[in-house]
């Protein structure tokens, strides 16, 4: 296995697919519909129609069914990078900031799948 294949496998084992229609609120208060792609213990990536700047702060509101009840989780994030990814829009990698314990529990349950 090449070193790039091993690195890719290590990265994939640290993330899980997590596709949700969500809302991103940027630092200027603009609200945009985005689609999450994956999640890890340290961040998530999503697809957006707009490119975001590295270092930009945002909030991502994600609806999740927990025990048959729809709950909305708000993640405070910082943009790591954002680049055009074909027709899907801009693939944007976000780093979590200040995760509350209930968010960590949600992420742990997604990662255990």
C-alpha positions in Angstrom: 0.0 0.0 0.0 1.4 3.4 -1.0 1.9 6.1 1.7 -0.9 8.2 0.1 -3.2 5.2 0.3 -2.3 4.6 4.0 -2.8 8.3 4.7 -6.2 8.2 3.0 -7.3 5.1 4.9 -6.2 6.8 8.2 -8.2 9.9 7.4 -11.3 7.9 6.4 -11.2 5.9 9.7 -11.4 9.2 11.6 -14.5 10.4 9.8 -18.0 9.1 9.1 -20.4 10.0 6.3 -23.0 12.3 7.8 -25.3 13.8 5.1 -27.8 16.3 6.4 -29.5 19.3 4.9 -28.4 22.1 7.3 -28.1 25.8 7.8 -24.9 27.8 7.9 -24.9 31.2 9.6 -21.7 33.1 8.7 -20.0 35.8 10.7 -21.9 38.6 9.0 -25.3 36.9 9.9 -26.0 35.6 6.4 -28.0 32.3 6.5 -27.4 29.6 3.8 -28.6 26.1 3.1 -25.7 23.6 3.1 -25.3 19.9 3.0 -23.1 18.2 5.4 -20.8 15.5 4.0 -18.9 13.9 6.9 -18.1 14.4 10.5 -15.2 13.6 12.9 -14.4 14.3 16.5 -12.7 17.6 15.5 -14.8 18.9 12.7 -17.1 18.3 9.7 -17.1 19.0 6.0 -20.0 20.3 3.9 -21.0 21.5 0.5 -22.1 25.1 0.0 -23.0 27.3 -2.9 -20.6 29.9 -1.6 -16.8 29.9 -0.9 -15.8 30.7 2.7 -12.4 32.2 3.7 -10.0 30.2 5.9 -10.3 31.4 9.5 -13.9 32.6 9.1 -16.2 31.8 12.0 -19.6 30.3 11.4 -22.4 28.3 13.0 -23.9 25.2 11.5 -27.4 24.2 12.6 -28.1 20.5 12.0 -31.4 18.8 12.5 -31.1 15.3 13.9 -33.6 12.8 15.0 -32.8 11.6 18.6 -35.2 9.0 20.0 -37.9 9.9 17.5 -37.6 13.6 18.4 -36.2 16.2 16.0 -33.5 18.2 17.7 -31.4 21.0 16.3 -27.7 21.0 17.1 -25.7 24.2 16.6 -22.0 23.8 16.0 -19.7 26.7 16.4 -17.0 26.3 13.8 -14.0 27.9 12.0 -13.3 27.4 8.3 -10.2 25.4 7.6 -10.5 25.5 3.8 -13.1 25.9 1.0 -12.6 24.9 -2.6 -14.8 24.3 -5.6 -15.7 20.7 -6.0 -17.5 20.4 -9.4 -21.3 20.6 -9.5 -21.6 20.0 -5.8 -20.4 23.5 -5.0 -17.7 24.4 -2.5 -16.4 21.6 -0.3 -15.8 23.4 3.0 -13.9 21.8 5.9 -14.8 23.1 9.4 -13.1 22.8 12.7 -15.3 22.6 15.8 -14.9 25.2 18.6 -16.1 24.6 22.2 -18.2 21.5 21.8 -20.8 21.0 24.6 -20.9 17.5 26.1 -24.2 16.6 24.3 -22.6 17.4 20.9 -19.7 15.1 21.8 -22.2 12.4 22.6 -23.9 12.8 19.3 -20.6 12.7 17.4 -19.5 9.6 19.3 -22.8 7.9 18.3 -22.2 8.8 14.6 -18.6 7.6 14.8 -19.6 4.3 16.3 -21.8 3.3 13.3 
